[in-house]
Amino acid sequence: MEETALYPPHAGFVSQANVSGYAAYEQLFQRAAEDPEGFWGHLAEEELHWFEKWSHVFEWQPPFVKWFVGGKINASYNCLDRHIEAGHGERVAFHFVGELGDTRDITYRELLATVCQFTNAMKQAGIQPGGRAVIYMPMVPELPAALLACARLGVTHSVVFGGFSAEALRFRIDDLEAELVITADGGWRRGKEVRLKDAVDEAMQEGCASVKHVVVLQRTGSAVTMREGRDIYWHDFIAGASAECPAEELDAEHPLYVLYTSGTTGKPKGILHTTAGYLLQNTMAMKWVFDLKPNDIYWCAADVGWVTGHSYIVYGPLSAGATSVLYEGAPDYPKWDRWWEIVARYKVNILYTSPTAIRALLRQGDAYPQAHDLSSLRLLGSVGEPINPAAWEWYHRVIGGGRCPIVDTWWQTETGSIMIAPLPGAIDLKPGSATRPLPGVQADLVDLDGNPLEGPGEGYLVVRRPWPSMARTLWKDPQRYESAYWSRIPGIYFTGDAARRDEDGYFWVLGRVDDVMNVSGHRLSTMELESSLVRHPSVAEAAVIGKPDELTGQAVVAFVTLKQGEWDHSILTEELRQWVGKEIGSFAKPKEIRFAEGLPKTRSGKIMRRLLRELAVGNTVSGDTTTLEDFNVVNKLASKDED
């Protein structure tokens, strides 16, 4: 492999960094490795507020863990009250920028008042600690307020990304057995209204029997249907509610939220995160990875509907006392310089976004960012998938002016917080590498049989010891949790990713080893997409694969066999794309649909997706085809591509 350029942090950055120099990182890492209980216990005392201290730091009965056993805590109190009590009530929590140009600045004191009003209103509605809520909202300040109100009362919440369809929303409401849905009339995306309440109404036509209340924020002002006795506008819900509300003293392991993510079967997995360990590790990531300072303006340009938004828009930044930008819309509306205009206006210091967004912005050229003053930036971040070196170089040179370290972060919904990333004042950077594990994270590589790999090489990425922010289980399915993540190597977490470790000990994450695709940072399972396609009345069978895509990382390619009949392929292609968009979400629409008389299968009937990937990328197949039932199927698919 050709030599990779090294980018050491410049001396000025190192001198002021929260972790300054490689020796400081190594000391932290070794301390955590040698005495994890002492390491995390000390940080928990120093960094979080406790109503009651824990009896011991963790209990590990693989694959299940408890952190800070017996401790009493509240995430909302840690994100709000303690900063106000420390004299920072007038600090801005969020600079909100609406897509259509409206703006609001919300201080910690103002955010707490809103959170308390909503918490009191939930109490008045009969919702108690241990209840459950689904949140389906646009990117407005009331969204983090809703999360924090749930956390304050001890209501386990599940945020559903606003791009998900009514069918996807219904599944999540029913699986969680939510009694409360918090939504809005709609939100703005590329100048058009995304009608959220309509989707809620559609979802609740069949099922959702557990829901007692639907709270509707008026964001767009458009007319919506309100069902008497169930639906109530946000402003009416909190009318008369006190702006003071004590936070519930909750167990350290109280379920904070469930976030549904695709698996290798059709049913989404409900990833359960609890309170104290999750909050601690994300607080530390803000200080270690993002090098957060009290006067920084921080912007995570993600959506709260994904784990990145939970951890690095809401809980991590607010627990660390950050001032953040919260942006409602798309990076290309009304023009491709929207982000750079926001960075310049608010003098953003830290920007955290996805490789998909970086590639899209790169394609527009340098003129858009160069038209704005980006000199306030001092740190850039990347999340969601491995960033290709060319995009890294552009991000560093054009957006960061050659002076900003880039923290390329690897983590998962299941890990809860960043696991592998450079500490920017301590570690030399290599474009495309997430570099080294964070203190307290014992990442490693193993072979197919689970044997550890020493030194440089490629293998499966695993984590050898429990960490505070790890998922505790899958909602209502602990057996699936064990089989999905802990059965490959007992007692060791199997990430499902392949990775390479180079001669310097840096990790290069290579992507998934199962049938889960990463499209624009969204995890999609082949089974979920195939199940959707087969539900269409024209489709007999479908196989879905991910194809490398310059813009989205991976693009969905569907191979479809049709039922008998006269079908217009050009019309049906668009119909099937829209069908998948309605069932799952617009981001899941196949980029390509290829119609086939048959699909390549083994003699046992298993579709050989490896061959389909090769056909999609290069129109040839290689490797072992001895288990293939009928090679003529492959020949026909290849000849069709050549036509």
N, C-alpha and C positions, 0 to 999 in steps of 0.2 A: 504493500500500500504506500502511496506517495506521502511524503512528509507533510504533516499538518502544521499550519502556522500557529504559534503561541501568542496570546495576547495577555501579557501581564497587566495587572491593575496599575494605574499610574500612581506615583508617590503621593500626590495630593489626596487621592481617594483613600489610599491605605492609611494615611496619617489620621484621618477622621473616622475610619470605619469602626463599626461596632465590634467586629472581629478583625483585628489588624495583623496581617501577616500569617504565613502558613503555619508557623510555630504555634500561634494562638489557636488556629483551627485544630491542629494535631493534638494539642493539650485537651481541648474540649472533647474531641472524638475519643481519645484514650480514657478520659475520666468516665465518660458515658459507658464505654465498653467494659471497663473494669468494675464499675459500681453503678449499674443502672438505677437501682433503688435510691441510692444517695444522690445521684445526679438529678433525676427527675423530681425527687422529693424536695431538694433544695430549690429548684426552679419553681415548683408549685407554691412553695411558701413565699418566694420572692415576687412572683409575677401575678398571682391571682388573689382575689379576696375570698375568704372562706367564712361561713357562718360557724362551722365546726370542723376541726382538723380531722384528717383520716387516721385510722389506727395503723394501717400499713400501706405501702405504696402500690403493690399489685399482687394479685393472685392469678397464677397461670396454671390452668388445667386444659392443656391443648385439646381443641383449638379455641377454647373460650377463656377470656381474660377479664379481670376487673381491675381498674386503676383507682387508687386513692380510696381504698375500701373504708366505708363508714363516714367519709367526709360529707359535709353539707355545703352546697354551693348554688349559685344561680348565674346562668350565662348572661341574662339581661342586666343584672346588677353589675357584673364585671364589665360589660360593654358600655354602661351609661353612668349609673349612680356613683361609682367610685371615682370617676374622672371629675364629676361635678363636685364631689366632696373634697377633691384635691385642688379645687379652685379653677377648673378648666371648663366650667359650664358654658362660657361664651365662645369657646372654640368651635369652629364650624366642623360638624360631623360630615355633611355632604354638601358639595356644590352641585346642585341638580341642574342639568341641561336637557330640556325637552327637545324633541326632534324639530318641532315647529318654531323653536326659538325662545320659548318661555324658560325662565330660570328662577331658581329659589336657592337660598342659602339656609341650611337648617343647622342650628347649633346643637350641642349635646343636650343642653337644657330643654330646648324646644322638642327635640326628638324624644326625650324622656317623658315629657308631658303628653305627647301623642300616644306613646306606648302605654302609659298608665291609663289614659282614658279608654283605650281599646281593651286593655286587660280588665278594667272595671266593668266595661260593657259586656265582655264575655261572661264575667261572673254573674251579672244581672240576667243574662240569658240562660243561666243554669249550667254553664260549662265549667268543669272542675279539673283540677290537676289529674293527669292521666288520660284526659280526653284527647281527641285527635282532630286535626284540621288539614284541609287541602287548600293550598294557596295558588291561584292561577291569575297572575296580575302582570301588567306592563312594568317596565323599569322606571318606577316613580318612587319618591321617598316613602310612600305608604307601604311599599313592598318590604323593605327592611324593618319598618315599624311593625308590620304584621308578624314577621318572624320573631322579633324581640318580645312582642306581647305574648305570643304563644310560649316562648321560653320563660317569660316572667311568671306565668301561671303554671307552667309544667304541662302544657298541651303539646303533644308530639305533632310536629307539622311535616307536611310533604309538599314541596314546591313543584308544580308542574310547569314546565317551560311553555310559554305562550304560543309557540309554534306547533304544539301537539294538538291533535284532532280531538273531537268530542269522544270518539271511541276510546282513544288512549286515556283521556281524562276519566271516563267512566270506569275503566279497569282500576285505575289508581284510587279513586274514591271508594269503590266497592272493596278492594283488597285491604285498604287501610281501615275500612268501616268508619269513615270520617263523619262526625256530626255537624261540622261547620265547614263551609266553603267560603273563602274570601276571594273576591274577584273584582272586576271593573267592567264598565260598559264596553270599553275597548282601549286600545293603545295605538300609537302611531308607528308605522314602519314604512320608510321610503315614501312618505307623504300620504299613505293610505291608512285607513282605519282597520286594525285587526279587531274584529268584533268578538270579544271574550265571553260576554254574558250569553250571547246566542249559543256559543259552544257549550256552556254550562247547561243551558236549557235543553239542548239536544242530548247531552250526556244523561240528563236526569229523566228523560222520557221513559227509559227502560233501566231499571235498577236504581242504585244510589238510595236505597230505602233508609239508610242510616242517617242521612242528612236532615237536620232539623232547621238549620239556619243558613241562608246565603246572604252574605254582606257584599254590597256592590258599591265600589268607589266610582264616582262620576269623574272620569278623566276626559273623554271626548265630548260629552254632553249629548250624545245621540240617544234616540229613543230606544228603550229596551222593555221587554215584558217583565213585569214584577208580579210574582205570585203572592197573593195575600196570605199572611200568616207564616210565610217561609222567607221571603225575600225582603231585604231592607237596605236602604242606602246607607253608606258608611257614615255620612254626617248625621243621619237620624239615629243610627246605632249608638254613636258615642254621645249624642245630645244629653246634657245633664250629668254625664259621667265625670267623676272627680279626676283631676290631673295628678293626683297623688295615690300611689298604690304600692304597698310593700311587696317586695319580691318573695316568692315562695322559697323556703329553705329546702332544696331538693337534694336527693342522694346524688353523689358523684356519678353514679352509673344510670341516672334517670335518662330515659330515651329522649334525646333532643330532636332528632328528625329522622325520617325515612326518605331516601332518594332512590327512585326506581331507575334502573339501568338495564340495558340489553344483556342477555346471556346467550348461551349457545343453544338454548331451547326457546320456543316461542314466547313463553311467559316472562315478562320483565322481572328482574330481581329487586326486591326492596331492601336496599342497603341501610342497615340501622347504625346510626352513630349516637353515642351517649354524650354526656355533658363535659365533665371535668378534663379528662385526658385530651379530648378533641380540642377544647378551648386552649389548653396549655400549649400543645404542640403548634397550633396555628399562630398563637401569640409569639412564640419563639421564632417561627419562620418569618414573621414580619420584621423581627429585629436582626436575625441572622442573614436571611436571603435577600430581603429588600433593604437592609441597612437603614431602617426607618429612623428618622430624627423628628423631634417634636414639631419643627416648623415645616416639614415636608408636605407637599401636595401630591397625593398618591392617586393613581388611576388604574384600576383593573377594568379593562374594556371587555368584560365578559357579561354573561347574563346570570342573574341569581338562580334561574331555573336549572343550572348545572352546578356541579360540586365546586367548581372554581368560584362561582358567585357566592355560595354559602361560606366558603372558607376565606376568600380573599376580597369580597366586597362587604360582607356583613360581619361575621364573627371575629376573624383575625384582625382586620384593621380597627374595628371599634374597640375590641379588647385592648389593643395596643395604643389606643388614644389617637388614631390617625385622622387627618382631614382628607377626605376622598372626593373624587369626581364621580358622579352617577349620571350616565348618559342614556337616554331612552332609545335612540334610533340607530340607524345603520351608518357605516363609515363613508358611504358614497352619497349621502343625501344632505343638502341638495347637490353638493359637488364632492369630488374625491379629496378635497382638502378639509373636510369637516373636522376630522380629528386634530389636524395640525392647528386649525383655528382655535380649538378648545385648549390644546396644550399651551398655545401662546397667550390666550386670554387669562387662564388661571395660573400660568407659570408652573405647570406640572413638572415635578422633579422625578417621579417614578412612573413608568408606563409598563403595564403587564398585559400582553395580548397573545393571540394564537399565531402559529405559522401560516395558517390559512389566510388570516387577515393581512399578515405581512406580505405574503405573495401577491395578494390582490392589490395591495397598495403599491408594491414594487412595479407591477405591470403598468401602472399609470404614469411611470416616469418620475424624475426628480423634481420637476417644476412645481408640483403641488406642495411638497414639504418645504422647498426652498423659498416659497413665497411667504413663509411665516418664521417668526423668531422662535426657534426651538432650543435656545441656549440655556433655558432653565432645566432641561433634562440632565440628570446625572446618573441614572440607572435605567436600564431597559430589561424587560423580562419576556419570556416565551413559555407557553403552556398549551397542552392538549395533544401534542404529538411531537416526534422528533423534528427539529427544524433543519432543513437542508442548508449546507454551508453557503450556497450562493445567496439565499435569503438572509442568513445570519450576517454575511459581509455587508449587504446593502443596508440592513437595519443598523448595523454598527457605524457604517460610514456616513450614510445620508441622514438618518434620523438622530443618531447619537453623536454626530460630528466627529467620530473617531475617538471621543473622550469617555464614552459611557460604557462601563462593563455591561455585558448581557448575561442575565441569569436564566439559563436554559433549564427549565424545571421538569423533572419526571415525577409523576405521582398518579394516583387513580382515585376514582370515587371511593373504592374500598379502603384506601390508605388514609383518607381524610385530610391529609396535609402533604406538603412537599417532602419527598423522601431523598431524591438525588438532585443536587444543584450546586453550583459554585457559590461559596461565600465570597462576595465580590471584592472584599478587601484582603482576601487571603489566598485565593486560588487562581492560577493562570488559566486563561480560557482557551478552548479549542473549538472552532466553529463546528457545530453539529454534535458536540458531546455535552451531556448533562454533568460531566466531570465526576464528582465524588459524593458519597452518601453524607447526609447531614449527621451531626452528633446524635447518638442514640439510635441510629438506623444501621442494622447489620445486614447490608445487601451483599449478595454473593451470586456466583454462577455455578450451575450444576449441569451434568450431562443428562442424557435420556433416562438413565437409571437412577438419577438423583445423587450421583457421586460428585463431590465438590471438584471444581476445576481450579487448578493453581496457576497463577500468573496470567499472561496474555492468552486470549482465546475467546471462542463463542460458545454460548450455552443458554440455558433457561435462567431467567432472572428470578431470584428468590430472596426472601427476607428471613433471617434465621432466628430473630428474637422478637417478642412482642414490643409494640411501640404505643404510646398513649392514645394517638388519634385513630387507631385501627378500627374498622368496622367490628361490631360485636357479634353480629349474626345477620341472617336474612329474615326479614319480617315474616313471622309465622312458619319459617322453614329452616330450622337449625340443621337439619340433615343435609339439605342442599348446600348450605354454607360450608359444612365440613367436606362434602364431596367435591365442591367446585374449587376450593382453595387449599385444602389441607390433606387431601387423600393421596396426592402424588408422592409427597415425602412427608410422612407423619411428623407433626410438630413444627413444620417449616412452611411458611406462606409461599404458595406458588402464584406468581403474578400473572402468568399467561403471556408474558412478553419474552422475546428473545433479546439478547444483548451481547455486545462484545466488550471485553476489557483489554485496553491497550497496555503497552509496556510501562506506562506511567501510572497504571492503576485507574485510569479514567474509564467510565462506563459510556458506551454508545448504544442506546436503545434502538433495536432494529424493527420492532413492531410485534403484532400479535401472532401467537402460534396456534390459536383456535379459530373458529369461524365467526369472529367478531370483527367488523370493519370500523375504521375511524374515518368518518366523512366530515370534514370541516370541524373536527373536534367532537362530533357527536358519535357515540358508540352505537352501532347498529348490528344486530345479529342476522346472519343469513336466514336462520329459521323464521324469525319474525317477519322478514321481508317476503320470503317464499310463501309463508302462510297467508299473508295478505294477497299476494298475486293469485294463489290457487282459489281464493274465495271469489274471484271474478268468474262470472258464468262461462266465459270463453276459454278459460285456462284449464288444461288437464294436469300439467306439471310445470314446475319452475325450479331453476337453480340460480342462485345469486352469488356473485363473487365481487371482490374489490379489485379495481384496476388502478395502478398509480396515476395520479392526476396532479398536474403542476399547481393547480389552484386550490383544490380541496384536500390534498393529501392522498385520498382514495376516492374513486368514483364508483357508484353502484352500476354494475352491468348484470342484466337479467337475461338468462336463456330460458325461453318459454316454448312449451309444446301446447298446441291448441286442441280443443275438442273438435270433433267432426263438424264441418259447416263451411259456409262461404264467408271468409273474413277478409276485410280490407286492412292489410298490415299497417298502412300509413295512418289510418284513422285509429286502429286499435292501439298502436304505439302510444299515442297521446292519451287515449282513454285509460290505458293501464297506468301511465305515469300519474294521471290525476287521481286514479283509484288509490294508489299507494299513498299519495299526498293526503288524501282524505282520511285514510285509515290510520296512518302513522304520523305524518307531518310532511310539510313541503320539502324539508331538507333531506327526506328519505327517498324522494323520487329517483328512479333509475335514470342515469345519464344516457344509457344505451339499453335497448331491448332487442334481442336477437331471437327470431323465431326459428324453431328447429323441429324436425320430424321426430327426433329422439334425443336423449341426453346420455352421455357416456357414463356407464355404470359398471360396477364390479359384478361378479356372478352372484354375489349375495344381495344385489340390488342397491348398493350404496353409490350415490352419485360421486364421480371423481372430479371434485371441484379443482384439483390441481391442474388437470388437463384443460378445464375451461379457462382457468387463469392464463395458462400458456397461450391458448387460442386467442383470448381477448387482447393479450399484450403483443404477441408476435406471430400468431396464426400458424404456429408449429407446436408439436408436442415432443417431449423428450422423457428420458428416464424410464422407469419400469411400467410397462403396460400389460404385463402378463395376467393381471387379474381382470382386465377389461373384457366385458362380455362380448361386445361387437365393435371391432375397430372401424367398421364402415360408418358408424355414427360419427366418429371423429373426422373421417375423410369428408363426409358430407358437410359437416360444420365448417371445415377448412375451405372446401371448394366454394361454399356460399360466400365466405368472407372475401374470396378472390374475385368474385363476380363484380 
